[in-house]
Amino acid sequence: MNRALITGITGQDGAYLAHYLLKKGYEVYGTYRRLSTPNFWRLNYLEIFPKVKLIPVDLTDPSSLGEAITISRPHEIYHLAAQSFVEASFQTPVSTAHMTGVSVVTLLEAVRTLSPESRFYFAGTSELYGDSLGGSPAKLNEDSPFKPVSPYAAAKLFGLWSTEIYNRAYDLFACTGILFNHESPIRGLEFVTRKIANEVAKISVGLSDQIRLGNVEAKRDWGYAPEYVDAMWRMLQADTPRMYVVATGETHSVREFLDVACAEAGIRADKYLKNDKSLHRPLDVPALVGDHSRITRELHWKPKTRFDQLVKNMVREELSRWQRYLKGEVFPWDVPSYPDGHGIIRRVRGRAQ
């Protein structure tokens, strides 16, 4: 039986990847950050919590990462854990550098010394490109220049080149996936797509009366997260480790996302949208769109879910959640604290109520 180690298994991608690998018959180990209130709701949501083996890990501690490798003895390692919120990286640049960048070298060194036969995947990001094309609508590929404009993107660039160096210098099977934005109903509430879907749903059921957003003109290439974890897996099944862009090849603005979401919920965007300057980034990327030609040609991966369908699916899920809440039902996942428009839903016996 193949064994996989997923760092950051409690995040959106980690949970979907674990679900995907379990269906393929893998034994799945996952690392998580030890917190006073464990954040396992996504694993519960996907009904895989009892099926994965969890290991508490400190990404900044080499011995902690080494222990995770020793325990799991993985054939494949997917390094997804990071401080992954761009806005937060401007507020905590030093910790972002350690969590998102230096941790990659720490883990690669553990792989080199303890498990050199393991195949290693590093989660890159479209934010690496920054404003490299000056706002041009041209599609970005594996050969496009990197020009990060946030501490998060700079840390990811350090991780990408570290992965390339360990691949070449030590003959490790180590590769990077440059994934453009990918969303789902279990995206974090701090991300604009989930924020929009959640707030639109709350307005629709009478629990809110506004949506506060920053730059609604920013354009991104948005795909569906469960499809993107399939791309990660394909990269580690290839004969040769290579860098791949994973994207849809289409770009849409935050405003477009809002308009589709509001239409699905039956409300008018202009009536509820409030521009909040505090939500604007010190530096922002005007537009990003990716070219998935290489991974389609070499690994036969391509996106399936279109933009409108992705937005509608996210809004429908949020509407279902809030409608159940208004009926007095408990949420069917473990959420430590979920804003309900009037306060905080408290945990009772490990469930949200």
C-alpha positions as CSV (number, residue, x, y, z in Angstrom):
1,M,0.0,0.0,0.0
2,N,1.3,3.5,-0.9
3,R,1.8,5.9,2.0
4,A,1.5,9.6,1.6
5,L,2.4,12.4,4.0
6,I,0.5,15.7,3.6
7,T,1.6,18.7,5.5
8,G,-1.3,21.1,6.2
9,I,-3.9,18.3,5.9
10,T,-6.5,20.5,7.7
11,G,-6.5,23.1,5.0
12,Q,-8.7,23.1,1.9
13,D,-6.2,21.4,-0.4
14,G,-4.9,19.1,2.3
15,A,-8.4,17.8,3.1
16,Y,-9.4,17.3,-0.6
17,L,-6.0,15.6,-1.3
18,A,-6.4,13.3,1.6
19,H,-9.9,12.4,0.4
20,Y,-8.6,11.8,-3.1
21,L,-5.7,9.6,-2.0
22,L,-7.9,7.5,0.3
23,K,-10.1,6.7,-2.6
24,K,-7.0,5.5,-4.4
25,G,-6.2,3.1,-1.6
26,Y,-3.4,5.1,0.0
27,E,-2.5,5.1,3.7
28,V,-2.7,8.8,4.5
29,Y,-0.7,10.7,7.2
30,G,-1.2,14.3,7.7
31,T,0.5,17.0,9.8
32,Y,-1.3,19.7,11.6
33,R,-0.4,22.6,13.8
34,R,-1.1,21.9,17.5
35,L,-3.7,24.4,18.7
36,S,-5.7,24.8,21.8
37,T,-8.8,24.2,19.6
38,P,-8.0,21.7,16.8
39,N,-9.2,22.7,13.4
40,F,-10.4,19.4,11.9
41,W,-13.8,20.6,10.5
42,R,-12.8,20.0,6.8
43,L,-11.8,16.4,7.5
44,N,-15.2,15.9,9.2
45,Y,-17.0,17.7,6.4
46,L,-15.4,15.2,3.9
47,E,-16.1,12.3,6.3
48,I,-12.5,11.2,6.4
49,F,-11.4,12.3,9.9
50,P,-11.2,8.7,11.3
51,K,-9.4,7.5,8.2
52,V,-6.3,9.7,8.3
53,K,-3.4,9.4,10.7
54,L,-2.6,12.8,12.2
55,I,0.8,14.0,13.4
56,P,1.3,17.3,15.3
57,V,4.2,19.2,13.7
58,D,6.0,22.5,14.1
59,L,7.1,23.6,10.6
60,T,10.0,25.6,12.1
61,D,11.4,22.6,14.0
62,P,13.6,20.2,12.1
63,S,13.2,17.4,14.6
64,S,9.5,17.7,14.4
65,L,9.4,17.3,10.6
66,G,11.9,14.5,10.8
67,E,9.7,12.6,13.3
68,A,6.8,13.0,10.9
69,I,8.8,11.3,8.1
70,T,10.0,8.6,10.4
71,I,6.5,7.8,11.6
72,S,4.8,7.9,8.2
73,R,7.6,6.3,6.0
74,P,6.0,8.0,3.0
75,H,6.4,7.1,-0.6
76,E,5.0,10.5,-1.5
77,I,5.2,13.9,0.4
78,Y,2.9,16.8,-0.4
79,H,4.1,20.0,1.3
80,L,1.0,22.2,1.4
81,A,1.4,23.7,4.9
82,A,2.1,27.5,4.9
83,Q,0.9,30.8,6.1
84,S,-1.1,31.2,2.9
85,F,-3.1,34.4,3.3
86,V,-1.5,37.2,1.2
87,E,-2.9,40.1,3.2
88,A,-1.7,38.5,6.5
89,S,1.9,38.2,5.1
90,F,2.2,42.0,5.1
91,Q,1.3,42.1,8.7
92,T,3.5,39.2,9.7
93,P,6.3,39.0,7.1
94,V,8.9,37.4,9.4
95,S,6.7,34.5,10.5
96,T,5.5,34.1,6.9
97,A,9.1,33.8,5.7
98,H,9.7,31.0,8.2
99,M,6.4,29.2,7.8
100,T,6.1,29.5,4.1
101,G,9.7,29.6,2.9
102,V,12.3,28.3,5.3
103,S,10.1,25.3,6.2
104,V,10.5,24.0,2.7
105,V,14.3,23.7,3.1
106,T,13.8,22.2,6.6
107,L,11.5,19.5,5.2
108,L,13.7,18.9,2.1
109,E,16.7,18.4,4.3
110,A,14.8,15.9,6.4
111,V,13.7,14.1,3.2
112,R,17.3,14.0,1.9
113,T,18.7,12.5,5.1
114,L,15.8,10.2,6.2
115,S,13.8,9.3,3.1
116,P,15.6,10.2,-0.2
117,E,13.4,7.8,-2.2
118,S,10.2,9.7,-1.3
119,R,8.7,11.8,-4.1
120,F,8.3,15.4,-3.0
121,Y,5.6,18.0,-4.1
122,F,5.8,21.6,-3.2
123,A,2.8,23.9,-3.5
124,G,3.7,26.9,-5.5
125,T,1.3,29.8,-6.3
126,S,0.4,32.1,-9.1
127,E,1.3,35.0,-6.8
128,L,4.9,34.2,-7.7
129,Y,4.4,36.0,-11.0
130,G,3.3,39.2,-9.3
131,D,3.0,42.0,-11.8
132,S,5.6,40.5,-14.1
133,L,3.6,41.3,-17.2
134,G,2.5,44.7,-16.1
135,G,-1.2,43.9,-16.1
136,S,-1.0,42.3,-19.6
137,P,-3.8,39.7,-20.2
138,A,-1.1,37.2,-21.6
139,K,-1.2,33.8,-20.1
140,L,1.6,32.8,-17.7
141,N,3.5,29.6,-18.1
142,E,6.4,27.7,-16.6
143,D,8.9,30.0,-18.4
144,S,7.3,33.3,-17.5
145,P,9.4,35.5,-15.2
146,F,8.7,35.7,-11.4
147,K,8.2,39.1,-9.8
148,P,6.6,38.6,-6.3
149,V,4.9,41.6,-4.7
150,S,4.1,40.3,-1.3
151,P,6.0,38.6,1.6
152,Y,4.0,35.5,0.9
153,A,5.0,35.3,-2.7
154,A,8.6,36.0,-1.9
155,A,8.6,33.2,0.6
156,K,7.0,30.9,-1.9
157,L,9.7,31.8,-4.5
158,F,12.4,30.8,-2.0
159,G,10.6,27.5,-1.5
160,L,10.3,26.9,-5.3
161,W,14.0,27.5,-6.0
162,S,14.9,25.4,-2.9
163,T,12.9,22.5,-4.4
164,E,14.6,22.9,-7.7
165,I,18.1,22.9,-6.0
166,Y,17.4,19.8,-4.0
167,N,16.1,18.1,-7.2
168,R,19.3,18.8,-9.1
169,A,21.9,18.7,-6.4
170,Y,20.7,15.6,-4.5
171,D,18.8,13.8,-7.2
172,L,15.6,13.9,-5.2
173,F,12.3,13.6,-7.1
174,A,11.1,17.0,-6.1
175,C,8.8,19.2,-8.1
176,T,6.6,22.3,-7.8
177,G,3.0,22.9,-8.9
178,I,2.2,26.5,-9.7
179,L,-1.4,26.5,-8.9
180,F,-3.5,29.5,-9.8
181,N,-6.5,30.4,-7.5
182,H,-8.6,27.4,-6.7
183,E,-11.7,27.6,-4.6
184,S,-14.4,25.4,-3.0
185,P,-17.1,25.4,-0.3
186,I,-14.4,24.6,2.3
187,R,-12.2,27.5,1.4
188,G,-11.2,29.6,4.4
189,L,-13.5,32.5,5.3
190,E,-10.6,34.9,5.0
191,F,-10.3,34.4,1.3
192,V,-12.4,36.7,-0.9
193,T,-14.3,34.0,-2.8
194,R,-15.6,32.2,0.3
195,K,-16.2,35.6,2.0
196,I,-18.4,36.7,-0.9
197,A,-20.3,33.4,-1.1
198,N,-20.8,33.5,2.7
199,E,-21.9,37.1,2.9
200,V,-24.2,36.9,-0.1
201,A,-25.9,33.9,1.5
202,K,-26.3,35.7,4.9
203,I,-27.9,38.7,3.1
204,S,-30.3,36.4,1.3
205,V,-31.5,34.9,4.5
206,G,-31.6,38.2,6.4
207,L,-28.5,37.8,8.6
208,S,-26.5,40.6,7.1
209,D,-26.9,43.8,5.1
210,Q,-23.6,44.5,3.4
211,I,-20.5,43.0,1.8
212,R,-17.3,44.8,2.6
213,L,-14.6,44.3,-0.1
214,G,-11.3,45.9,-1.2
215,N,-10.2,45.9,-4.8
216,V,-13.0,44.5,-6.8
217,E,-11.3,45.1,-10.1
218,A,-8.5,42.5,-9.4
219,K,-8.7,39.7,-11.9
220,R,-7.8,36.1,-11.2
221,D,-7.8,32.6,-12.8
222,W,-10.2,30.7,-10.6
223,G,-10.6,26.9,-10.7
224,Y,-12.2,24.1,-8.6
225,A,-9.9,22.8,-5.7
226,P,-10.8,19.1,-5.9
227,E,-9.7,19.0,-9.6
228,Y,-6.4,20.7,-8.7
229,V,-5.4,18.0,-6.1
230,D,-5.6,15.5,-9.0
231,A,-3.0,17.6,-10.8
232,M,-0.7,17.4,-7.7
233,W,-1.0,13.6,-7.7
234,R,-0.3,13.3,-11.4
235,M,3.0,15.3,-10.9
236,L,4.3,12.7,-8.5
237,Q,3.4,9.8,-10.9
238,A,5.4,11.3,-13.8
239,D,8.7,9.7,-14.9
240,T,10.5,13.0,-14.4
241,P,10.0,15.8,-11.9
242,R,9.0,19.0,-13.6
243,M,7.4,22.3,-12.7
244,Y,3.8,22.6,-13.9
245,V,1.3,25.5,-14.1
246,V,-2.2,24.4,-13.0
247,A,-4.9,26.8,-14.2
248,T,-8.1,27.3,-16.2
249,G,-6.8,29.7,-18.8
250,E,-9.6,32.2,-18.0
251,T,-9.6,35.4,-15.9
252,H,-12.4,37.0,-14.0
253,S,-12.6,39.9,-11.7
254,V,-13.7,40.0,-8.0
255,R,-16.6,42.1,-9.2
256,E,-17.6,39.4,-11.7
257,F,-17.5,36.8,-8.9
258,L,-19.7,39.0,-6.8
259,D,-22.2,39.6,-9.6
260,V,-22.6,35.9,-10.3
261,A,-22.9,35.1,-6.6
262,C,-25.5,37.8,-6.0
263,A,-27.5,36.6,-9.1
264,E,-27.5,33.1,-7.7
265,A,-28.8,34.3,-4.3
266,G,-31.4,36.6,-5.9
267,I,-30.0,39.9,-4.6
268,R,-28.4,43.0,-6.2
269,A,-24.7,43.5,-5.7
270,D,-24.8,47.4,-5.9
271,K,-27.3,47.6,-3.1
272,Y,-25.0,45.8,-0.6
273,L,-21.4,46.3,-1.7
274,K,-19.3,48.6,0.5
275,N,-15.7,49.5,-0.5
276,D,-13.4,49.2,2.4
277,K,-10.0,50.8,1.8
278,S,-8.5,48.9,4.8
279,L,-8.9,45.7,2.7
280,H,-6.7,47.0,-0.1
281,R,-3.2,45.4,-0.2
282,P,-0.1,47.7,0.0
283,L,0.8,46.1,-3.3
284,D,-1.6,44.1,-5.5
285,V,-1.5,42.2,-8.7
286,P,-4.0,43.6,-11.2
287,A,-4.5,40.4,-13.2
288,L,-3.3,36.7,-13.3
289,V,-4.2,34.0,-15.8
290,G,-2.4,30.8,-16.4
291,D,-1.5,28.5,-19.3
292,H,-2.0,24.8,-18.5
293,S,-0.7,23.6,-21.9
294,R,2.3,21.7,-20.5
295,I,0.4,19.7,-17.8
296,T,-2.4,19.0,-20.3
297,R,0.0,17.8,-22.9
298,E,2.3,15.7,-20.7
299,L,0.1,14.5,-17.8
300,H,-3.3,14.7,-19.5
301,W,-4.8,17.1,-16.8
302,K,-7.3,19.8,-17.7
303,P,-9.9,21.8,-15.8
304,K,-13.5,20.8,-16.0
305,T,-15.6,23.1,-13.8
306,R,-16.3,26.5,-15.3
307,F,-16.3,29.8,-13.4
308,D,-20.0,30.4,-13.2
309,Q,-20.6,26.9,-12.0
310,L,-17.9,27.2,-9.3
311,V,-19.4,30.4,-8.0
312,K,-23.0,29.0,-8.0
313,N,-21.9,25.9,-6.2
314,M,-20.2,27.9,-3.4
315,V,-23.2,30.1,-2.9
316,R,-25.7,27.2,-2.9
317,E,-23.6,25.5,-0.2
318,E,-23.5,28.6,2.0
319,L,-27.3,29.1,1.5
320,S,-27.8,25.5,2.6
321,R,-25.7,26.0,5.7
322,W,-27.4,29.2,6.9
323,Q,-30.9,27.9,6.1
324,R,-30.2,24.9,8.3
325,Y,-28.8,27.2,11.0
326,L,-32.1,29.2,11.0
327,K,-34.0,26.0,11.4
328,G,-32.0,25.3,14.6
329,E,-30.0,22.5,13.1
330,V,-26.3,22.0,14.1
331,F,-23.7,22.3,11.4
332,P,-22.5,18.9,10.1
333,W,-18.9,19.7,10.7
334,D,-16.6,20.8,13.5
335,V,-16.3,24.6,13.4
336,P,-14.7,26.1,16.5
337,S,-16.3,29.5,15.9
338,Y,-18.4,30.5,12.9
339,P,-19.8,34.0,12.6
340,D,-23.6,34.0,12.4
341,G,-24.2,37.7,11.8
342,H,-25.3,38.2,15.4
343,G,-22.5,36.6,17.4
344,I,-20.6,33.3,17.5
345,I,-21.9,29.8,17.2
346,R,-20.5,28.0,20.2
347,R,-19.1,24.5,20.3
348,V,-21.1,21.8,22.1
349,R,-19.6,18.3,22.4
350,G,-17.2,19.0,19.5
351,R,-20.0,20.2,17.2
352,A,-21.1,23.7,16.2
353,Q,-24.4,24.9,17.6
